[in-house]
Amino acid sequence: MTESWRLKAERAKHHLQDIYTMMRTYEASHPYTAERVVQPKSQKHIWRYVLRVTEQPDPMLSILIGDFIHNIRSALDHIAVAISAPNRWSSAGFPISQVDIWAHDAQGNFVVGDDDARESFLSRIKGMDETAKTIIESLQPYCNVPGEGEAQTLTVLSRLENADKHRSLIAVGGGVKNGTTIVTARGDRLEQDAFGYRDDGAEIAKFAPAGPAFAGLTEAEVNVEVSGPTVIAIYAGRGEDRVKYAARPCLDSMVVALDGILTSLEPYVVTR
C-alpha cells in the first residue's frame, strides 16, 4: 500500500497538471496591450507606455494552486508523523521557520522573543530519530543561503500556505517576460527590449519625439506593439512585504524539493 505522504505528493502532481493546462490556455491568448501614460508637465516631451493586461487568469487557477500547496504541505506533515514515536503522533509535524528562533545575542538572550514558536517547533519534532531531527533542522530557511535549494522552496511554500488558509485566495497575475516593444511614428520605427518580468502597469517603452519631423505628433499617429511570452506570477504577502514568484519554476521546485525531503526521511519511518 502506498504511504499517505506519497499519496499526498501524487495528488499534488495531479493538481499541477490541471494548473498547467489552465495556464497554457491563458498564456496562448496573449492578453496584453500597450497603454500610454500621461506624463507630468515637466516631462511632457517623453511618451511613456506601460503594459496593460487586458484579462487576468481565471480565479479558479488560485483555487487549484491552493489545493496543490495544501497537498505539498500535508505530505510534509504526514512524513513527520510517520517518523515520530506513536505517543507523539497527535503533536508531530514538519516545522518551517523562516527566521532563526534559536539565535542568541551577546548577552546570551534569544534574539527572537517568541517562546511559543520555539515550544511549537520542539513539540513537532519531539520523539523523532536524532538524525531525522538534524535533517529537518538543516532544511530550515534560516540555515541556508537565501535563494538556494530546498530552504528557499520551503520559504515560498510557507508564505503561500499562509496566504491561502487565511481566508484569501493566492493571488496570481499575468504579465510578459523578456518582451519586445516596437514603436512606430510617422514612418520611424523604434525597437525596445523589456527585459525581465513586466506585469500590469509596468513600463515597457518610452521615447522622446523631437525635431520638425514630429511636430504636432498625435497619439493616433503612434503605434505600439508588444510581443513576448505570457507568464503567470504568484504573489504572497501584502504591501511592502509582497513577494512575486514566477509560477512554473516556483511550483516545479516544490515537487522536486518534496520528493527529496520524503526520500531523505523515509528511512526513519517508525514501524506501526
N, C-alpha and C positions, 0 to 999 in steps of 0.2 A: 504493500500500500504506500502511495506517495505521501510523504510527510506534509503537515499543514503549511509549513513555511514555504515549501516548494510549490504547493498548490496556490498559495497567495502570489508567489512570483509568476507562475504561469498565468494567473488571472490578470496580473498587471500587464504582461506581454500581450494578452488578448485585447485589453483596453488600448494598448499602444497602437495596435494595428487599426483599430477603429478611429483613433485620433489622427493617424497619418492619412487615412482615407479621406476624412473630412478636411484635413489641411491641404491635401493635394487639390481638391475641388476648389477651395478658396484661392489658393495660390495661382491656379490656372486662369482665374478670372481677371488678374491684374487690376485690382480695384483701386486705382490711384490716378491722380492727375496733378498738374501744377497750378498753383493759385498765386496771383500777385498780392504782395503785401504793401500797403501804402506806407511809405517811409516818413519819418519826422521831417519837418520843414528844412532842417539843416542838411538832410540827405536826400532831398527830392530828386537829385540828379542820378541817384542809384535806383535801378529797377531790381527789386528783390522778389524771389519766388520761393514758396515753401511747398512741401509735399502735402497734398490733401488726399487722405484715404477716403474714398467715396463709399465704401462699405466695410464694416468691421466683421470679424469672424462670427459665425453663428454662436450664440450664447451656450448652446449645447456642448460646444468644444470645452468650455470651462467645466461643465459637469463631468465630462469624460476624463479630463485631466485630474480633477479632484478624486474620481474613483481610482485612477491609476496611482496617484500619490498615496491614497489610503491603503491600497494593497501592498505597495512597497514598504510603507511604514509598518503595517501589520506583520509582514513577513519577518522583519527585524525583531519585533516583539515576540513572535512565535518561536523563533530560534532561541531567543533569550530565555524564555520559559523552559524550553527543551533542555537547555544546558544547566538549569538550576536544580537544586535539591527539591524533592517533592513538597516539602513543607514550606517552600518559598514560591510556589507556582502562582499564588494569588497576588504576590507583590513584585514578581520579577518583570523585567522589561529591558529594552535596549535604550539606554540614556543617550541623549545628544546634547552636548553643552558647547555653545559657540564661544563662551568666554571661560577663562581658566579660573574656576571657582576654588581652586586649591592654592593659588599664588599667595605668597606672604610678602609683606613689606619689610623694611629693615628692622623693625621692632618685633617681627615675628607674628604680626596680626594678619588675618585674612584681608586681602585687597578688596575682594567682593564680599560685602556684608550680607550674604544670603545663606543663612544656616539651613533654611528649608530646602534650598537647591542641593546643598551638599548631602543632607539627610536623604532626600529623594534619590539622588544618584547612588549612594551606597546601598540603599534598600533594594534598588533594582538589580544590583549585581551580587548581592549577598548570597553566599552558598554556592557560587559558581566555582569551577575549577580555576586555580590561580592563573594558569596560562590563558584561559579564556578571558579572565578579567583583564589581563595585560593586553590582549588583542583589542578588546573593546575600548580600553583606555587609550591605546595608541591611535585609534581611529578618530578620536575626538577632534573637532575642528581646531581647538586651541593648541593641539600638539603638533600641528603641521603647518607648513608654509601656505599662506592664503593663495587660493587659486590652483592648488595642485591636488590631484588624485581624489581618493575617496572622501577625505575630510571635507574638501570643498563641496563635493556632491552631497554629503550629509548636511552641510550648512544650508544648501538650497532646498533639500528635502524638508528640513525642519521649518524653514520660512514658509514654504508653500503649504505644508500641512497646517501650520498655524493660521495662515490666511484662509484656508478652505473651511476649517472647523469653527471659525469664529463668526459664523453667520453671514459670510460674504463669499461670493464666488471668486475663484482665482481669476485675476484679470489677465486677459490676453488682448493683443492688438496687432494689426497688420502694418507692414512697412516695406521698405525696399533696402536691399543690401548691395553695396558696391554698384550703384546705378550710374546712368549717364544721362545728362540733360543737354538737349540741343535747342539753342535759342536762335530763331530766325527773325530778322527785322530788316525790311526793305532790301532783301536780297543778300544781306550779310548773314553769315552762319557762325555761331559760336558754340563749341562743344565743351562741356564741363563735366568733370567726374564728381560723383557724390559718394566718396569712399565711406566704408563702414555702414552701420545700420541707421537708416533715417525713418523715423516713424511720423505719425500725423503731426503736421505743424513744423517739422524740421526744415531748415533751409536747404534748398537743393540747387539754386542758381541765383546769380546776380550779375548785372552788367551796368555799365555807365555809358549810354549812347552819347557821343559827343561829336561836334562838328556840324557843318552845314547839311551833310547828307541825312542827319537825323533830326533836323529842326522840326518841331511840331509833331514829333512821333506820338502816335496814339496807341492805346492798348490793342485796338483791333488790328494794327499792323504788326504786332508781335505774336509769334507762335512759339510755344514752349512744349517740347515733347520730352517725356520722361520714360526711360526704359531701364529694366533691371529686374532681377528675380524678386518676387514677392516673398517676404519672410514673416513668420509669425513669432512674436515675442511674448514671453510670460513675465508678468510683473508681480513683485512681492513687496510688501511694506507700503507705507504712505508718506507723503510729503518728502522731506529731505532724505528720509531713510528708504525711499522706494528704490528697488533694485530691478534691473531689466536683464532677462536671460533669453538667448535665442532658444526657441522651443525644442527643435530637433536635437541638437547636441546635449541640451540640458536633460531631456527625458531619456535619451540613449545612455547617457553616463550613469543614470540611476539604475538602469537594468544591469549594466556591466558591474557597477560597484556592488549591487545587491548580490549578484552571483558570487563575486569574490568573497564577500563577507560571510555568506552562508557556507561556502566551501571551507573557509578557514575555521569556522566554529562547529561544524558538524561532527568532527572527531570527539567533541566534548559533550555530545548529547548523552543525557543520563538515561539508562535503560529503565523503562517503565514496567 
